[in-house]
Amino acid sequence: MEYIAAVLPSICIGLIFWLVLRSIFRGDRTERAAELASQDDAARWYEELKQRDGGALSFSPRSPTDSAPKR
């Protein structure tokens, strides 16, 4: 019985540590999947936008003269 009393705290701490790490890794995996789905959706939306607008890039960088304030 002394052996169980000596080992039980270490087993409990190890179990808690394992549960915490498991939840962190699952959350990370879920977040990465959601981010990938979001990027795929944005890419699909942008391709549809390019097709609809005839290939003109709606979000292309402006020239420096376009961003200058007009007087």
Number of C-alpha atoms within 10 A of each C-alpha: 5 7 7 9 9 10 10 12 11 11 12 11 11 12 12 12 11 12 11 11 12 12 11 12 11 11 12 12 12 12 12 12 12 12 12 12 12 12 12 12 12 12 12 12 12 15 14 13 15 15 12 10 11 9 11 11 13 10 8 7 8 8 8 7 8 9 8 8 6 6 3
